[in-house]
Amino acid sequence: MTRRILLVLLFVLAAAGLLWWRQQARQPAPAAAAALQPLAASEDLRGYARATEPDAIRFPQDLGPHDDYQTEWWYYTGNLAADDGRAFGYQLTFFRRALTPPPPAGESRPGDNPWRTNQVYLAHFTVSDVANQAFYPAERFSRGAAGLAGAQAEPYHVWLEDWSATEVAPGVVRLQAQTADAAIDLTLTQTRPPVLHGQGGLSPKGPEPGNASYYYSLVQQTTSGTVRVGQEQLAVRGLSWKDHEYSTSALSAGAIGWDWFSLQLDDGGALMLFQIRNEAGGLEPFSAGTYVAPDGRLTPLALGDWQLVVTDTWQSPESGAVYPAGWQLTIPALGLSLSGRPQMPNQELNVSTVYWEGAVTFSGTIGDRPVTAQGYVEMTGYAHSMKGQI
């Protein structure tokens, strides 16, 4: 589903601008966000590519960047456990944002040099230490030039400085990220073909022509490696989820935020759904999802195919936002009924924008069989409106 990316625009500035950003970053996150909003508010989308055609995704080339679209991200989350059962969650997401459209065919920009770019990158990295109820969020920015940040399809590689996703063998990717507080070094192995959401990978986000994204996922990726929290490093295993999405679009008028779910079921199935919330307290009609059966068959889901009831809430002591913290999910056509909760309540990122994204666990039934699931939920628009963002 849509992600928080507009604030990366500052980092096209040169050294003086970077110093200014460090000064802004000392403010509380909403103050820094307000300072940057004039840079992020352009609504002129002329000249960018738009997502309009189904069945347009091709591999391996579409593993890489799409600089002619305004916005793109490569998103990894996972649920891991150490040998003693100690649970961890992680997120590592790379965002790309184009500042200007590509030049017309046959036309080049003047003054090309290794530092010149119209692409900026942002990355978010978190580790959730469930046993200790500790959450470690981090954020980085850089320009997509001079080797500082970028992406490529063959061999697959996405990076921002020393945070990276790197293909090490066909269908095998190594994730690496570290801060003073936490680190991951994980190997993800693909077990399923890519899941193309919407209409063969075309995922509408509103009624306007081109207000859509190209969107696919890799689910049920077996994962092993290490997690470090503080000075403690543990060997872990589990499952990871990857999303790759690119678009030139925005939330429709009246939309203020979204709730996005990715669940990996213990029977080998998977479920993605997102619902876009509006100012009137309802849901936008382009909320959607995909159920992946254990045998790989896909069932597209539209608003009205599921019922999602909030059963609990949690209020952030830092932002004051009140987030859902318990859910009852039913999808009658699948015979699916699940109840779930966060694995720990405080998984709020208070960075250049404020949102909740964290590890969750669900249990219930599908048909007459018991089923459990682990995954991730992202919730935006609770601390402040995401209106106009994508």
C-alpha positions in Angstrom: 0.0 0.0 0.0 1.0 3.6 -0.1 4.0 4.8 1.9 5.4 8.0 3.6 7.9 9.5 1.2 7.4 13.2 0.4 9.9 14.6 2.9 12.9 13.2 1.0 12.9 16.2 -1.2 15.2 18.2 1.1 18.1 16.0 0.3 18.7 17.2 -3.3 20.4 20.2 -1.7 24.2 20.5 -1.6 26.3 20.7 1.6 24.7 23.9 2.9 21.3 22.4 2.5 22.4 19.3 4.4 23.6 21.4 7.3 20.2 23.2 7.3 18.4 19.8 7.4 20.5 18.8 10.5 19.3 21.9 12.2 15.7 21.2 11.3 16.1 17.6 12.4 16.7 18.8 16.0 13.1 20.0 16.0 10.3 17.6 16.9 9.3 15.6 13.9 6.1 17.6 13.1 8.0 20.9 13.2 10.6 19.6 10.8 7.9 18.2 8.6 6.2 21.5 8.5 9.4 23.2 7.5 9.9 20.8 4.6 6.3 20.8 3.4 6.8 23.6 0.8 9.5 21.4 -0.9 7.1 18.4 -1.0 3.8 20.0 -2.0 4.1 20.2 -5.8 1.0 18.8 -7.5 2.2 19.2 -11.0 2.5 15.6 -12.3 2.9 16.5 -16.0 5.8 14.6 -17.7 5.8 11.6 -15.3 4.8 8.1 -16.4 1.5 6.8 -15.1 0.3 3.3 -14.2 -2.6 2.6 -16.6 -2.2 -0.9 -18.1 -2.7 -4.2 -16.5 -0.2 -7.1 -17.0 2.7 -4.6 -17.6 5.1 -5.9 -15.0 8.1 -7.9 -16.4 10.9 -9.7 -14.5 13.7 -9.3 -13.9 13.7 -5.7 -15.3 11.0 -4.5 -13.0 12.9 -5.5 -9.9 14.9 -2.3 -10.5 14.0 1.4 -10.4 11.5 3.3 -12.5 12.8 6.8 -12.5 10.1 8.1 -14.8 7.5 7.5 -12.1 7.4 10.0 -9.3 7.4 7.6 -6.3 8.7 4.1 -5.7 9.6 1.8 -2.8 11.1 -1.6 -2.0 9.7 -2.7 1.3 10.8 -5.6 3.5 9.2 -6.8 6.8 9.6 -10.0 8.7 8.8 -12.0 11.8 11.7 -13.8 13.3 12.6 -16.0 16.3 15.8 -17.0 18.0 16.4 -20.6 19.0 14.9 -20.0 22.4 11.7 -18.6 20.8 12.5 -15.0 21.5 10.5 -13.0 18.9 11.6 -10.1 16.7 10.1 -8.1 13.9 12.0 -5.9 11.4 11.3 -3.4 8.7 13.7 -2.2 6.0 12.2 0.0 3.3 13.9 2.0 0.6 12.0 4.9 -1.0 12.8 6.7 -4.2 11.3 10.1 -5.1 11.7 12.0 -8.4 12.0 15.8 -8.0 11.3 16.5 -11.7 10.0 14.5 -14.6 12.4 12.9 -17.0 13.5 15.1 -19.9 11.7 14.6 -23.3 13.2 11.9 -25.5 16.5 12.9 -27.1 17.0 15.8 -24.7 19.6 15.8 -21.9 19.9 18.0 -18.9 22.8 20.5 -18.9 25.8 20.3 -16.6 25.7 16.5 -16.0 28.1 15.4 -13.4 28.3 12.5 -10.9 26.6 14.5 -8.2 23.7 15.8 -10.3 20.4 13.9 -9.9 16.7 14.5 -9.9 16.2 11.4 -7.6 16.4 11.3 -3.8 16.2 8.3 -1.6 14.9 7.7 1.9 15.1 4.6 4.0 13.4 3.4 7.2 14.8 0.6 9.4 13.2 -0.8 12.6 13.7 -3.7 14.9 11.0 -4.8 17.4 12.4 -6.7 20.4 9.2 -8.3 21.6 10.4 -9.9 24.7 11.9 -6.7 26.0 9.1 -4.5 24.5 11.8 -2.4 22.9 11.5 -0.6 19.5 14.4 0.7 17.5 13.5 3.0 14.6 15.9 4.8 12.3 15.8 6.9 9.2 18.3 8.0 6.5 18.2 10.2 3.4 20.5 10.7 0.5 20.7 11.7 -3.2 20.5 9.0 -5.9 24.0 9.9 -7.2 27.7 9.4 -6.7 27.0 5.9 -5.4 25.3 7.2 -2.2 22.0 5.6 -2.9 20.3 3.9 -5.8 18.8 0.7 -7.3 19.4 -1.7 -10.2 17.6 -4.7 -11.6 20.4 -7.0 -12.8 21.9 -8.1 -10.5 19.2 -6.8 -8.1 20.6 -4.3 -5.7 18.9 -1.4 -3.7 21.0 0.6 -1.2 21.3 3.8 0.8 24.9 4.1 2.0 25.5 0.8 3.9 21.8 -0.2 4.2 21.1 -2.6 1.4 19.2 -5.4 -0.3 21.5 -7.4 -2.5 20.9 -10.4 -4.7 23.5 -13.1 -3.8 22.1 -16.0 -5.9 19.0 -16.4 -8.0 16.0 -15.8 -5.8 18.2 -15.1 -2.7 18.6 -11.6 -1.3 20.8 -10.4 1.6 19.4 -7.6 3.8 21.9 -5.5 5.8 21.2 -2.5 8.0 22.7 -1.2 11.3 22.6 1.6 13.8 24.2 2.0 17.2 21.1 0.4 18.7 20.2 -2.4 16.4 21.2 -4.3 13.2 20.1 -7.1 10.9 22.0 -9.3 8.6 19.4 -11.6 6.9 19.2 -14.0 3.9 15.8 -14.2 2.3 15.0 -17.1 -0.1 12.1 -16.8 -2.5 9.7 -19.7 -2.3 6.8 -18.5 -4.5 6.3 -16.6 -7.8 5.6 -12.9 -7.4 2.0 -12.0 -6.4 0.6 -9.4 -8.8 -2.0 -7.3 -7.0 -5.1 -5.7 -8.5 -5.5 -6.2 -12.3 -2.3 -8.1 -13.2 -0.2 -5.8 -11.0 -2.2 -2.6 -11.7 -3.5 -1.4 -8.3 -6.0 1.5 -8.5 -5.9 4.0 -5.7 -8.6 6.4 -6.9 -11.1 7.0 -9.7 -8.9 9.4 -11.6 -7.1 8.0 -14.8 -3.5 7.0 -13.8 -4.2 7.3 -10.1 -2.8 3.8 -9.6 0.4 1.9 -8.9 2.2 -1.1 -10.2 2.4 -3.4 -7.2 3.7 -6.9 -6.6 4.8 -8.9 -3.5 7.0 -11.8 -2.6 5.5 -13.7 0.3 6.5 -16.6 2.5 10.2 -16.0 2.0 12.3 -18.2 4.3 14.7 -16.1 6.3 17.8 -16.7 8.4 20.6 -14.7 9.8 21.3 -12.5 12.8 19.6 -9.7 14.7 21.5 -7.4 17.1 19.9 -5.3 19.8 22.4 -3.2 21.7 25.5 -5.4 22.1 23.5 -8.7 22.0 23.5 -10.6 18.7 21.2 -13.6 18.1 20.8 -16.1 15.3 17.2 -16.0 14.0 14.9 -17.7 11.5 11.4 -16.8 10.2 9.5 -15.5 7.3 9.8 -12.2 5.3 7.5 -10.2 3.0 8.6 -7.9 0.2 6.5 -5.3 -1.6 7.7 -3.3 -4.6 5.4 -0.5 -5.8 5.8 2.4 -8.2 3.4 5.1 -9.3 2.6 8.7 -10.0 -0.5 9.2 -7.9 -1.9 10.6 -4.7 -4.6 10.0 -2.2 -8.0 11.2 -3.6 -9.7 14.3 -2.2 -11.0 13.6 1.3 -8.7 10.6 2.0 -6.6 11.1 5.2 -4.7 7.8 5.7 -4.6 4.1 5.4 -4.4 0.8 7.2 -2.3 -1.9 5.4 -2.1 -5.5 6.5 0.3 -8.3 5.3 -0.3 -11.6 7.0 1.6 -14.9 6.4 -0.5 -17.9 7.4 0.9 -21.0 8.9 -0.8 -23.1 6.2 1.4 -21.5 3.5 -1.2 -18.9 2.5 -0.9 -15.1 2.7 -3.2 -12.1 2.8 -2.6 -8.5 1.9 -5.3 -5.8 2.3 -5.4 -2.1 2.6 -8.2 0.3 3.5 -8.0 4.0 2.8 -9.8 6.1 5.4 -11.6 9.4 4.6 -12.5 12.5 6.4 -16.1 11.4 6.9 -15.0 8.4 8.9 -15.7 5.9 6.1 -13.5 3.9 3.6 -12.6 4.8 0.1 -14.1 2.4 -2.6 -10.6 1.7 -4.0 -9.6 -0.1 -0.8 -8.5 -3.6 -1.9 -6.5 -6.8 -1.2 -5.3 -10.2 -2.3 -5.6 -13.6 -0.7 -2.9 -16.1 -1.7 -4.0 -19.7 -1.2 -1.4 -22.3 -0.1 -1.3 -23.7 -3.6 -0.6 -20.2 -5.0 -4.1 -19.3 -6.4 -4.9 -15.7 -6.1 -8.3 -14.2 -4.9 -8.6 -10.4 -5.5 -10.5 -8.7 -2.7 -12.6 -5.5 -3.0 -14.1 -3.3 -0.3 -17.1 -5.1 1.0 -15.4 -8.6 0.7 -14.1 -8.2 4.3 -15.2 -6.9 7.7 -12.6 -5.4 10.0 -13.6 -4.4 13.5 -11.3 -2.6 15.9 -11.3 -4.4 19.3 -8.7 -2.3 21.2 -6.7 0.9 20.9 -3.4 2.2 22.1 -2.4 5.9 22.6 1.1 7.0 21.9 2.7 8.8 24.8 5.0 10.6 22.3 2.6 11.8 19.6 -0.7 11.5 21.4 -2.2 9.6 18.4 -4.7 6.8 19.2 -4.1 3.7 17.0 -6.1 0.5 16.6 -4.4 -2.2 18.7 -6.7 -5.2 18.1 -8.8 -6.4 15.2 -11.4 -9.0 14.3 -11.2 -9.8 10.5 -13.7 -11.9 8.6 -13.8 -12.7 4.9 -17.0 -14.7 4.4 -16.2 -15.9 0.8 -13.0 -17.5 2.1 -14.5 -18.8 5.3 -11.7 -16.8 7.1 -12.1 -15.5 10.6 -9.1 -14.0 12.4 -8.5 -12.0 15.6 -5.2 -10.3 16.1 -3.1 -7.9 18.1 0.3 -6.1 17.9 3.1 -8.2 19.2 4.0 -5.1 21.2 1.9 -1.8 21.4 4.6 0.8 20.9 5.9 0.4 17.3 5.3 4.0 16.3 7.9 5.8 14.1 8.2 9.4 15.0 10.7 10.4 12.3 10.1 12.9 9.4 6.5 11.8 9.6 4.6 10.0 12.3 3.0 6.6 11.7 2.6 3.1 13.3 4.2 0.1 11.6 4.9 -3.1 13.5 4.8 -6.9 14.0 1.4 -8.5 14.6 0.0 -11.9 15.3 -3.4 -13.4 14.4 -5.3 -16.6 15.0 -8.6 -18.1 14.0 -10.0 -20.4 11.4 -10.2 -20.8 7.6 -13.1 -23.1 6.7 -13.1 -25.8 9.4 -9.3 -25.6 10.0 -7.5 -23.6 12.7 -4.9 -21.2 11.4 -2.4 -18.7 12.8 -0.6 -15.9 11.1 2.2 -13.4 11.7 2.8 -10.3 9.8 3.0 -6.5 9.7 0.4 -3.7 9.9 1.0 -0.1 8.8 -1.3 2.7 10.0 -1.0 6.3 8.8 -3.1 9.4 9.3 -3.7 9.0 13.0 -1.2 11.5 14.2 -1.8 13.9 11.2 -3.6 13.7 7.9 -1.7 12.1 5.0 -4.0 14.1 2.6 -2.3 14.6 -0.8 0.5 12.1 0.0 1.4 8.7 -1.5 
